[in-house]
Amino acid sequence: MGIIRAAVGSVGGALADSWLEYITADHMEAGTIVTRGVQMTRGKRGSNTKGTPDTISNGSKIEVGPNQLMILMESGRIVDYCAEEGCYEVFQSSVPSMFNGELGDSVKETFQRFKFGGQPGSTQQVYYVNLQEIRGIKFGTRNALQYFDNFYNAELFVRCHGSYSVKITDPLKFFMEAVPRHVHRLEIGDMSEQLNAEFLTALQAAIGQMAVEGVRISSLPSKTMELSKHMANVLDEDWKQARGMEIVSVGVSSISYDDQSKELINMRNQGAMMSDPTVREGFVQSSIAKGLQSAGSNTAGAGQAFMAMGMGMQGAGNFMSSASAANVQQMQQQAAQAAQANSWVCSCGASNTGNFCIQCGAKKPAPAGSWICSCGTANTGNFCTNCGTKKPADDGSWTCSCGTANRGNFCTNCGNKRS
């Protein structure tokens, strides 16, 4: 038994009325993976009430729709398949036709392992495999996953929720290895428990790999493309070899931390903020202001509250004063360091911090290795900080402090030597 091409593109009621049996896929939804073919007869489409069950007469018509693989079986044996959209006639033959469509050579190899030729048997069935991407398979971690974050230098724990999609890339292997025999319909939900268990195991490995690469834990929601690639590397070989299916995409909708991780992150962030002397000084002044405000609203009397506050301030005054003095000193040091970093010595010998010499008015020379982008932005790195244009190759040109572009060792305008 096999199939031959009938009339490509001529599908519908006319052919259903002109053939002994007209077989098409049962209703296939977005989450349907496999479904049986159903026979339609003249006057009663969708229900063959007179035909013999599991019998496909010679000369019957089979329709193959877009993104479908049709499998023709005889007594439990795969005798032919087709992934090209069109209409096909059943005929008695031991030579399979194998209309492969867009599928790769691996499907042909799978067919060679699973096919059986021979004479017609007692039963025939048609199955259809969905070749579309199957989306919206939801996942969620019941237990928190470990994630070592180099930025926080701590072992953190996260819970992830989202969805992923899969695609059947070797439908014959999937049909033989993952589909129960004599099933009429298989939905993705029928396999979700097993798939999710394997998916979450791979997710832990993929997230661990991203931690090794130094991705901050707060950046995980924006790294779904990288996460998909890691998941594909972990799962694809196993799923392709075992079931003929692959991961297409992974979408992370939410990432949450356990309480201990939240505490560590908040402590690290607060410590980073308090390392800034301006923030610390603001905290000191804010604490004093809050104390005065609380004293003024004390129900026992503002005078008594201020007296108590004064006594407390006598004990804490030295500490607050020392803290403020230390903050001011650090701010002054930072300002001096910034001024020193921006200072430069003109060719006339004058020291300056602005863009022009206070003595002769000469312009501040450009830093060594600096270049001007086509957008007008001055840069020192390999890419423009404004538009991202790559630094052009060095052609020997340079710009003098007077603003003149030159190629030689001396400025053609003022005679200054190239620095």
Buried (B, 14 or more C-beta within 10 A) or exposed (E): BBBEEBEEEEBEEEBBEEBBBBBBBBEBEEBBBBBBBBBBBEEEBEEBEEBEEBBBEEEBBBBBEEBBBBBBBBBEBBBBBBBBBBBBBBBEBEEBBBBBBEBEEBBBEBBEEBBBBEEBBEBBBBBBBBBBBBBEBEBEBEEBBEBEBEBBEBEBBBBBBBBBBBBBBBBBBBBBBBBEEEEEBBBBEBBBEEBBEBBBEBBBEBBBBBBEEEBBBEBBBEBBEBBBBBBBBBBBEEBBEEBBBBBBBBBBEEBEBBEEBEEBBEEBEEEEEEEBBEBBBEEBEEEBEEBEEEBEEBEEEEEEBBEEBEEEBEEBEEEBEEBBEBBEEBBEEEEEEEEEEEEBEBBEEEEBEEEEBEEEEBBBBBEEEBBBBEEEEBBEEEEBEEEEEEBEEEEEEBBBBBEEEBEEEEBEEEEBEEE
